[in-house]
Amino acid sequence: MSSQPEYWLRGPVDGVPALVMPAAHALLQTLEDVERVVTELTVDQVWSTPGGAASVGYHVRHLAGSTDRLFTYARGERLSEDQKRQLSEEPSPSREEPAALLHRVRGVIERGIAQIRATPAESLTDARTVGRAALPTNVLGLIFHAAEHSQRHAGQIVTTARIVRGLS
């Protein structure tokens, strides 16, 4: 466990507007939690599927990919071919090394925080759409969902890591 309080109790994140500070705190907490547990796992543990549950590796890849996609939609952009390819590859047990997985998620969260800093407050209610079905939302909804979705998968990563360590 970290000797520091959770991110939301550490004060403001430099350059992040108050309206979206909770999202930045959640993303940074996600990164800290994921880094803490994944660095302790072996490749076999990362890709273990205890009882048929999704592996830690899957959750890390999905966390990074979904966060990247949500921030793409928040910018009003469509997914790239590379993002679509990565989405299709998320479920496959690639046996990617823990360090590579952490590098991926760290980069996505750092870019997300940078995007939050650069998002004008007056654009938070700008309409956006998600996916081929063009489901309606707005910039704030996408930023919020990126944050809460990342926390959901961080919890699954922490729990699954505990289970696979106990099985080893």
N, C-alpha and C positions, 0 to 999 in steps of 0.2 A: 504494500500500500504506500501511496505517496505521503510524505510528511506534511505536505501542503494541503490546505482545504481544496474542495472541488473548485473548478474554474470559475463558476458563477459567484463564488465568494472571494475571489482574488482581486476584484475591482475591474475597472474598465480595460478593454483591450485597445491599445493605441490606434487611433484613427478610425475606429468603428463607431458609427452613429448609435445613439442610445436605443433607437427603435429596433435595431437588429442586433443589439449586444447579446441577447439571450441565444441567438443562433450561433454567433461567434463563440460564445462560451461552450455551447454544446459540441460544436465541431472540435474545439481544442481539447475538451474533456474526452471526446471519442479518441482522438489521436493519442493522448496520454495513456488511456486505458488499454488501447490496442497495442501500443509499443511495449507497455509494461508486461503484458502476458505473452505476446508472440515471440519476443526475444528469448524467452525461457524454453521454447518448444523446439523439438527436433523436426526435421522434415516429415518423418513418419507420423509424429503427433499432429502436425499441422494438417495432414491429409487424412487422418483417421476419421472414420464415420461411426462413432459409437452408437450401437443400437439402430443404425440406419439414419441417424441424424446428419444434417449437413456438416461438413468439416469446417474447422477454423479457416482453412485456406479459402473455401468457397465464400464464407462470410466476409473475409478481408477483400477478396476480389470484387464481390458484389457491392460492398460498402464503397470501395473506391470508384467502381464503374457507375453505380447509381448516383453518387454524389456529383461526379463529373457530368453525367447526363442532365441532372436537375439544374445545375448551374448553366449548362448550355441552353436549356429552355429558358432560364431566367434572363439570359442575354437576348432572347428572341431569335435564337438560331436553331437550325435543324441539326440532327445528329449527323456526324461525319460517317463515312464508310468504315473508318477505323473503330469508332465507337460502336457501331452496329456489329462489327466482327467481334469486338471484345465482349459485348453482351451475349452473343451466341456461344462464346467460349467460357463464360463464367462457371457453368455447372461442371465442366470437365476437370477431373483431378490431374492437373498438370504437373504436380510435384514441384512446383516453384518453391525456391528457397525462402525461408522466413524473411531474410534481409531484403530480398527483392519485393516481396509482398509489402513490407513496411515502407520501402522506398516509394512504391506506387501510391499507397494510401497517404503518406506524408505529403507528396507532391500535390495530390488532388486537394487535400485540406488546405494546404498553404495557398494554392491558387483560389480556392473558394473564399478564404479570408481576404485575400487581395481583392477579389471581385466584390465582396461585401463592402469593403472600404471605399471602393470606386463607384458604388451604386448610389446615385443621388436619392435622397429621401423622397423627393417629389415623384420619383419613378416607381416607388414601391407598389402603387396600386395600378400600374400599367398592365393591361391585359396581356396574357400569354396563353399559349396552348401547349399541350403535351401529347407527343406521339402522333402516329398516323391518323388516329381518330380525332386529333385536334381538340382534346378535352380542355375545357376552359379553366383558367386559374389566373393568377397575377404574379408579379415579381416577388412580393412578400410571401405569398403562399409557397412558391418554389423554394425560396431561401429557408423558410420555416420547415418545410418537409425534408429538405436535404439534411437539416440539423437533427430533427427528430428521428428520421429514418437511420441516420448514422448512429445515433444513440441506441436504437433498437438492435442493430447488428453488433455494436460494441458489447452489449449485454450478452448476446448469444456467443460472441467470441470468448468473453471472459468465462462464461459457464461451461462451454464445450472444452475450453483449455483446461479447466479444473478437472473435468471428467477424464479427459485423455491422459492427463498427468497421473491421476489416481489409478488408471488402468495399467500404466507402465511399470 
